[in-house]
Amino acid sequence: MLFILLLLAQTARAQPEASWSTDQTQHFTIHHESLGSPLGDYNRIERIYDALHPDLWQLVPWMTQNKVHVYLYNERGSFLKGRFHPPPWSGGLMAEPEGEKSLAVFQPLDTAIIAHELTHLYFHAFFDENTSQPPVWLDEGLAGMLQGDALTLPDPHDKGPVLLSPIAMKAFMKSRPSRDTPGAWVTAWYQQAHSVVRFIKRAHIDGVFAAFCGKLRGGADAETALREVYGYPDLAAFEQAWLKWRPKKAKGELLGPEDR
């Protein structure tokens, strides 16, 4: 009886990722902890890829041919104990162990987290070509925007979240949330990042965003890149254009005189 209990305990314990089964989809190499192939999850991940592709392919054209490795854990517990050592609050993460572009998630899948982390993975790959890092506000804003867009049908009129008290643009672009930052400020910062990136990406000529990112990757600061690519003479002019464009009320609410 004791032998049977020990055997059951060993079976229930998370298996090392190297012993998992591996399947191939069109754009991913999927390593899964489960005994069977979770085809429904495979299809869901591919649909998320399809939602991200129109906004990212100009930056990372290799995404159509080179596959990303996905590590699909059975549940949160085995994910937290796995090879990627995520923080306890994590719902998924991107990583590059030994240069292998990887996404680690667990069942049941969270579409928003997968879209968010895949965007980070692809966007970082663009900047990695020049051993640089994207500005935090741009990186998080793009991931936040595409995370939301992956959940719904595209809406050309969507201007993103309503901001009650926007952070001054210069201070916003220089700041980043930390563990000690008050939660309300962190929420406002992420919402503004989403809104600013949506303005840059959706309110201007399609395709120019790649040139803007290229300037940043080459070492230009945001103000210089905005001037050279989008024609804004300075950061203040960009800020005023964004403030005028951003939504003042949630959908369905009427504007008052103070909002016009």
N, C-alpha and C positions, 0 to 999 in steps of 0.2 A: 504493500500500500504506500509506504514511504517512497519507494522507487518511482511509483506512478506519479505521486505528487511532485517529486523533483523533476520528472520528465515534463510534466505539464508546465511547471514554472519556467523551465528552460525554453519551452516552445513559445510561451507568452512573452518572453523577454525580447526586446527589439534586436533584430539581427543586424550585423555590420552591413553597411551599404554595399560593400564589395561582393556580398553573397546574394544580392537582390537580382531579380529578373530585369531584363532591359528590353524595351520595345522601341520601335522607330515610328514616328509620324512624319509628316511632310517637313516640318520645321524644328522638330525637337527629338532628342534622344531621351527617353523617359525611363528612369530607374525607379521601380516601385517595390515597396515593402510587402504589399499584399501578394497572396499566392496566385490569384488570377489577374488578368489584365483588365484594369478599370477603363474600358473603352469610352464610357460616357465622360469620364474626366479628360481623356485624351481629346475628345471632340470639343469639349469646353475650352481647353487651353488653346487649341487651334483657332477657335472663334475669337478668343481674346487677341491672338496674334493678328487675325484679319482686321480687327478694330484698330489696332495700333499701327499697322503697316502704312496706311496713307500719310500719317504724320511723321513717320520716322525713316522711311526708306531712302530719302534723299541724304540723310545724315549717315546711315549705315546700310548701304546697298547690299552688303554681304548677308543681311538678315534673310534674304530670299533664298540663299543657298547654304550657308553655314548654319549648322544646328546648335541650339542651346541645350545644355544638359539640364533636365528637370529631375529633382529628387523628390519623390512623392511618398511621404510618410503616412502610415495608417492613421495616426492620431497625434494630437499635440504633444503628449508625453514622450513618444519616441522621437519626435522632431526636436524637442528641447534637449534630449540626450544624444542626439546624432553628431555627426562629424563636423558640423558647422558651428556648434557651440553658440546658439543664438541667445540673446538676453531673454529673461523670463517673460517679458511682455510682448515678444515678437510674434507676429502672425505669419511670417514668411520673410525670406531675405534673398538677395542676390550675392554671389560670391565668385571669386576666380581662383579656386585652388589649383596651383601649378598651371595657371594660364587657361584653365578650363572654365569657360563662361557658364555659370550654373545658377539655377533657381531652386531654392528649397522651400517646399510648402507641405501642408498636411491636409488630410481629409477630415471633414467635408471641405471642399475647395471654397475659397473666398475670392470671387471674381475681382473685386476691387483691389485686394492685396496683390493678386497675380499681375493685374494690369499695371499697378503702381511699381512693383519691383522689376517687372520686365522693362518698363520705360527707363528706370534707372540703369538697368544693365546695358541696354542699347545706347542710351545717351552717354554714359560713361565711356563706352567703347569708342565713340566718336572723339572724345577728348583724349582718350588714352593714346590715340595715334600720334599725339604730340606731347605725350607724357605730362598732360595738364589736367586740371579738374574744372568742371563747370561751376559757375557761381552758384552758391547754395540756393538763392531765391529762384534762379532759373531752373535748376535741377528739380527742386521740390514743386515749383509751380507747374512745370510740364507734367510731372508724374501725377500731381493732383488733378490737373485738367483731363488728362487722358484716362485716368482711373474712372472719373465720372462719365466720360464719353463712352467708355467701353460697356457701361451698364445700360445705356439707352440708345435709341436711334439718334443719329446726328441731327442737331437743331442749329441751323445757320444763324438763328436769332438769339441763341443763348449767350449771354454776356457774363455768366458765372455768378458767384455769390454776391450778395448785397453787403457792403461794408459800412458799418455804423460810424466808425472813426478811423479813416485811413491814416496809416503811418506816413510821415513825410518821406518822399521817395529816396532822397539821399541817405537818410538814416536807415530806411528799410533795406536798401541794397547792401549796406555795410553790416547789417545785423544778421543774427542767426539764433534760433531757439537753443536753449541748453537745458540741462536737468533742473537747474535752479530757477528757470524762467517761469513766472506765474502762468497758470493754464489758460486764462482768458487772453493774455497777450499772445501766447503760442497759437491759439486758435485764430486770432485776428491776423497774425503773421502768415499762417498757411493760407488763409482765405485771400489775403492780398497777393500772395505769390501766385495763386491760381488765377486771380483776376488780371494781374499785370501780364502774365504769360499769355492768357487768352486774348488780351488786347493786341499784343505783339503778333501772335500767330494768326488770329482770325480777322482782325480789322485792317490788315494790310495785304498786299499782293501775295498770293500763294506762291511758295517757293523761295521767297526772300529770307525766310527764317534760317535756312541753311547757311546763307551768306553771313547773317548776323552771328550765328554760332561759330562760323569759321573765323571771323574777326576776333572773337573772344578766345578761341583756341590758339590763335596766333599771338596772344598777349595783350590785345587792346582791352581797355576798361569799358564798362557798359556805356558810358556817355559817348566815348569815341565811336564805338560800334553803332550806336543808335544814330549818330550824326552821319557816319559814312554810308550806312546801309539804308536807313529810313528817312534821312534828311532833317532830323530834329536838331536845331542849332545847339541846344544844351539840354541838360537833364530837366530843367524847370519847364521847358516847352513840351517835352515828352510827358511830364507829370500832368500838366494842364490838359493835354489831349486825352490822356487816360481818364482823368477825373470827369471830363465832359462825356466820355463814352460809357463809362461804367454804369451799371444799373443803380438807380436810386431807390427803387422799390422792388419788392418781390413780385413775381408774375401774378397778375390779377389785381394788384393794388393800383389805385389811381395816384398820379403825381399831384402834389400840392404846389402852390406858387413857390415855396422855398426850395423845391427840388428841381425847378426848371432852369 
